Amino acid sequence: MQSKYHKQIQEFIWNRKGKPFEFCKLKMILVGYSDYGGKKWLAWLKQTYNLQESREGKKIMLQKIPKQIPEEESSTTDD
């Protein structure tokens, strides 16, 4: 299931280029205020967009986790 904000969320995450960002900043850009969503929406975002959560004081920081390539597939030569 995709959110009605799917395209905006993807662009926001893509523009961060792997750097952590505040969860409330994402909510401010999407809906105009930071009270939107809660723990369920945060969990859904983390699962859907492969994000990692950390905290800086009271701020919830999210960061895109790069996909891991298995070593068998990353090798270009056959032994």
KENUMI-582535 format. One record per residue: residue number from 1; residue in three letters; x negated, y negated, z negated of N, C-alpha, C, CB in turn. Coordinates in steps of 0.001 Angstrom, whole numbers, always signed. Glycine has a CB too. Layout:
bafi | tiza | n.c1 | n.c2 | n.c3 | ca.c1 | ca.c2 | ca.c3 | c.c1 | c.c2 | c.c3 | cb.c1 | cb.c2 | cb.c3
NUM | ALA | X | Y | Z | X | Y | Z | X | Y | Z | X | Y | Z
...
end
This chain:
bafi | tiza | n.c1 | n.c2 | n.c3 | ca.c1 | ca.c2 | ca.c3 | c.c1 | c.c2 | c.c3 | cb.c1 | cb.c2 | cb.c3
1 | MET | -838 | +1179 | +0 | +0 | +0 | +0 | -885 | -1245 | +0 | +955 | +3 | -1216
2 | GLN | -553 | -2185 | +855 | -1305 | -3431 | +914 | -508 | -4555 | +257 | -1647 | -3791 | +2374
3 | SER | -1248 | -5439 | -351 | -655 | -6615 | -963 | -320 | -7633 | +121 | -1606 | -7227 | -2017
4 | LYS | +603 | -8550 | -175 | +898 | -9607 | +782 | -283 | -10576 | +889 | +2178 | -10360 | +373
5 | TYR | -1227 | -10469 | -43 | -2424 | -11311 | -44 | -3651 | -10567 | +484 | -2698 | -11822 | -1449
6 | HIS | -3447 | -9416 | +1132 | -4551 | -8541 | +1537 | -5622 | -9279 | +2334 | -4018 | -7386 | +2358
7 | LYS | -5233 | -10014 | +3347 | -6201 | -10710 | +4200 | -6973 | -11771 | +3416 | -5488 | -11358 | +5393
8 | GLN | -6285 | -12527 | +2565 | -6936 | -13558 | +1765 | -7920 | -12949 | +762 | -5888 | -14395 | +1032
9 | ILE | -7542 | -11822 | +163 | -8418 | -11156 | -800 | -9680 | -10661 | -101 | -7683 | -9981 | -1487
10 | GLN | -9515 | -10025 | +1051 | -10674 | -9534 | +1796 | -11616 | -10668 | +2179 | -10222 | -8792 | +3049
11 | GLU | -11092 | -11771 | +2663 | -11925 | -12913 | +3045 | -12651 | -13491 | +1835 | -11071 | -13999 | +3714
12 | PHE | -11957 | -13588 | +702 | -12561 | -14126 | -515 | -13732 | -13257 | -952 | -11517 | -14223 | -1644
13 | ILE | -13536 | -11939 | -982 | -14595 | -11011 | -1395 | -15745 | -11038 | -392 | -14039 | -9572 | -1533
14 | TRP | -15431 | -11064 | +901 | -16450 | -11067 | +1945 | -17333 | -12320 | +1853 | -15790 | -10983 | +3331
15 | ASN | -16732 | -13468 | +1577 | -17478 | -14717 | +1495 | -18415 | -14776 | +285 | -16518 | -15876 | +1446
16 | ARG | -18214 | -13930 | -708 | -19081 | -13910 | -1897 | -20374 | -13150 | -1616 | -18344 | -13272 | -3095
17 | LYS | -20435 | -12364 | -569 | -21639 | -11632 | -134 | -22278 | -10828 | -1257 | -22662 | -12601 | +429
18 | GLY | -21465 | -10106 | -2011 | -21982 | -9234 | -3058 | -22253 | -9904 | -4388 | -23215 | -8611 | -2594
19 | LYS | -22049 | -11214 | -4478 | -22277 | -11925 | -5734 | -21031 | -11819 | -6613 | -22638 | -13416 | -5471
20 | PRO | -21200 | -11821 | -7940 | -20036 | -11771 | -8829 | -19198 | -13046 | -8726 | -20485 | -11558 | -10279
21 | PHE | -17903 | -12891 | -8939 | -16989 | -14031 | -8925 | -15977 | -13877 | -10045 | -16274 | -14156 | -7557
22 | GLU | -15405 | -15002 | -10467 | -14423 | -14987 | -11551 | -13071 | -14510 | -11036 | -14292 | -16384 | -12184
23 | PHE | -12439 | -13664 | -11811 | -11120 | -13152 | -11479 | -10109 | -14296 | -11398 | -10671 | -12108 | -12515
24 | CYS | -10215 | -15277 | -12296 | -9260 | -16387 | -12296 | -9421 | -17266 | -11049 | -9438 | -17236 | -13563
25 | LYS | -10627 | -17382 | -10497 | -10829 | -18159 | -9262 | -10083 | -17506 | -8102 | -12343 | -18281 | -8926
26 | LEU | -10135 | -16175 | -8039 | -9402 | -15439 | -7006 | -7907 | -15700 | -7135 | -9692 | -13923 | -7103
27 | LYS | -7394 | -15646 | -8360 | -5968 | -15889 | -8571 | -5586 | -17325 | -8235 | -5589 | -15576 | -10011
28 | MET | -6462 | -18282 | -8540 | -6172 | -19687 | -8226 | -6062 | -19897 | -6718 | -7263 | -20606 | -8807
29 | ILE | -6930 | -19260 | -5951 | -6891 | -19405 | -4498 | -5650 | -18727 | -3915 | -8163 | -18816 | -3867
30 | LEU | -5275 | -17583 | -4452 | -4142 | -16830 | -3900 | -2794 | -17474 | -4203 | -4153 | -15420 | -4440
31 | VAL | -2547 | -17770 | -5471 | -1212 | -18212 | -5867 | -1160 | -19613 | -6467 | -651 | -17251 | -6844
32 | GLY | -2302 | -20230 | -6703 | -2316 | -21596 | -7202 | -2366 | -21735 | -8708 | -1138 | -22294 | -6711
33 | TYR | -2315 | -20634 | -9451 | -2468 | -20692 | -10895 | -3083 | -19387 | -11365 | -1110 | -20954 | -11598
34 | SER | -3673 | -19393 | -12553 | -4445 | -18234 | -12986 | -3676 | -17272 | -13896 | -5671 | -18698 | -13691
35 | ASP | -2404 | -17525 | -14156 | -1628 | -16631 | -15013 | -1024 | -15462 | -14243 | -529 | -17404 | -15701
36 | TYR | -1224 | -15432 | -12938 | -651 | -14386 | -12091 | -1347 | -13054 | -12353 | -767 | -14767 | -10600
37 | GLY | -576 | -11988 | -12347 | -1163 | -10651 | -12494 | -1547 | -10368 | -13929 | -2382 | -10502 | -11600
38 | GLY | -2044 | -9194 | -14133 | -2449 | -8779 | -15459 | -3376 | -7591 | -15353 | -1233 | -8443 | -16326
39 | LYS | -3348 | -6744 | -16375 | -4241 | -5590 | -16399 | -3951 | -4612 | -15267 | -4130 | -4879 | -17728
40 | LYS | -2666 | -4406 | -14943 | -2326 | -3479 | -13865 | -2809 | -4008 | -12521 | -815 | -3236 | -13823
41 | TRP | -2652 | -5305 | -12287 | -3084 | -5896 | -11025 | -4606 | -5879 | -10926 | -2553 | -7335 | -10889
42 | LEU | -5292 | -6128 | -12042 | -6747 | -6073 | -12078 | -7225 | -4657 | -11771 | -7275 | -6537 | -13452
43 | ALA | -6602 | -3657 | -12385 | -6973 | -2260 | -12126 | -6729 | -1894 | -10663 | -6181 | -1310 | -13048
44 | TRP | -5606 | -2351 | -10111 | -5293 | -2083 | -8701 | -6325 | -2732 | -7783 | -3880 | -2595 | -8354
45 | LEU | -6702 | -3980 | -8067 | -7723 | -4670 | -7271 | -9052 | -3929 | -7311 | -7913 | -6103 | -7772
46 | LYS | -9473 | -3507 | -8504 | -10745 | -2816 | -8644 | -10752 | -1516 | -7855 | -11039 | -2542 | -10112
47 | GLN | -9652 | -785 | -7904 | -9571 | +496 | -7197 | -9476 | +283 | -5687 | -8361 | +1307 | -7693
48 | THR | -8644 | -623 | -5241 | -8394 | -834 | -3816 | -9595 | -1434 | -3099 | -7194 | -1730 | -3630
49 | TYR | -10243 | -2412 | -3695 | -11326 | -3134 | -3032 | -12714 | -2729 | -3534 | -11137 | -4616 | -3222
50 | ASN | -12787 | -1661 | -4336 | -14052 | -1107 | -4818 | -14873 | -2176 | -5542 | -14860 | -518 | -3647
51 | LEU | -14270 | -2743 | -6588 | -14907 | -3816 | -7355 | -15363 | -3297 | -8710 | -13944 | -5005 | -7535
52 | GLN | -16396 | -3915 | -9241 | -16917 | -3578 | -10555 | -16638 | -4746 | -11493 | -18444 | -3254 | -10493
53 | GLU | -16182 | -4449 | -12701 | -15834 | -5488 | -13674 | -16954 | -5681 | -14683 | -14530 | -5134 | -14398
54 | SER | -17206 | -6935 | -15032 | -18111 | -7273 | -16123 | -17534 | -8494 | -16826 | -19575 | -7543 | -15604
55 | ARG | -18071 | -8802 | -17980 | -17572 | -9947 | -18730 | -18704 | -10885 | -19098 | -16841 | -9488 | -19986
56 | GLU | -18414 | -12164 | -19003 | -19316 | -13212 | -19477 | -18509 | -14043 | -20463 | -19891 | -14100 | -18284
57 | GLY | -18639 | -13705 | -21730 | -17795 | -14343 | -22736 | -16362 | -13878 | -22546 | -17889 | -15890 | -22648
58 | LYS | -15452 | -14824 | -22317 | -14056 | -14471 | -22070 | -13739 | -14342 | -20590 | -13148 | -15498 | -22690
59 | LYS | -14686 | -14675 | -19725 | -14453 | -14632 | -18287 | -14580 | -13201 | -17770 | -15438 | -15557 | -17552
60 | ILE | -13642 | -12800 | -16912 | -13719 | -11514 | -16241 | -14374 | -11752 | -14891 | -12304 | -10849 | -16089
61 | MET | -15500 | -11105 | -14682 | -16241 | -11238 | -13440 | -16076 | -9959 | -12632 | -17741 | -11537 | -13711
62 | LEU | -15877 | -10098 | -11329 | -15756 | -8953 | -10439 | -16858 | -9039 | -9388 | -14345 | -8901 | -9772
63 | GLN | -17317 | -7873 | -8940 | -18375 | -7826 | -7944 | -18127 | -6631 | -7037 | -19778 | -7743 | -8613
64 | LYS | -18360 | -6820 | -5748 | -18204 | -5754 | -4764 | -19325 | -4739 | -4950 | -18207 | -6323 | -3316
65 | ILE | -18962 | -3464 | -5018 | -19938 | -2394 | -5132 | -20258 | -1905 | -3722 | -19407 | -1227 | -6037
66 | PRO | -21523 | -1947 | -3320 | -21855 | -1445 | -1977 | -21634 | +54 | -1895 | -23313 | -1783 | -1612
67 | LYS | -21209 | +512 | -725 | -20976 | +1941 | -533 | -22310 | +2661 | -485 | -20162 | +2208 | +759
68 | GLN | -22362 | +3800 | -1152 | -23568 | +4617 | -1166 | -23535 | +5575 | +16 | -23701 | +5394 | -2503
69 | ILE | -24628 | +5619 | +771 | -24732 | +6542 | +1892 | -25457 | +7782 | +1385 | -25481 | +5891 | +3119
70 | PRO | -24846 | +8954 | +1522 | -25536 | +10172 | +1092 | -26852 | +10334 | +1849 | -24638 | +11410 | +1306
71 | GLU | -27845 | +10896 | +1184 | -29167 | +11006 | +1783 | -29163 | +11851 | +3051 | -30133 | +11590 | +787
72 | GLU | -28297 | +12862 | +3114 | -28243 | +13712 | +4306 | -27820 | +12909 | +5539 | -27271 | +14884 | +4081
73 | GLU | -26865 | +11978 | +5358 | -26362 | +11196 | +6475 | -27274 | +10032 | +6818 | -24983 | +10686 | +6167
74 | SER | -28049 | +9528 | +5855 | -28879 | +8368 | +6129 | -30157 | +8740 | +6894 | -29235 | +7674 | +4827
75 | SER | -30517 | +9998 | +6893 | -31706 | +10434 | +7617 | -31420 | +10466 | +9107 | -32170 | +11818 | +7129
76 | THR | -32291 | +9860 | +9903 | -32080 | +9819 | +11357 | -32843 | +10916 | +12087 | -32495 | +8466 | +11904
77 | THR | -33765 | +11580 | +11387 | -34524 | +12650 | +12039 | -34062 | +14003 | +11523 | -36040 | +12475 | +11802
78 | ASP | -34085 | +14971 | +12395 | -33730 | +16343 | +12004 | -34996 | +17114 | +11674 | -32930 | +17062 | +13132
79 | ASP | -34975 | +17808 | +10544 | -36143 | +18587 | +10145 | -36033 | +20005 | +10608 | -36327 | +18553 | +8653
end
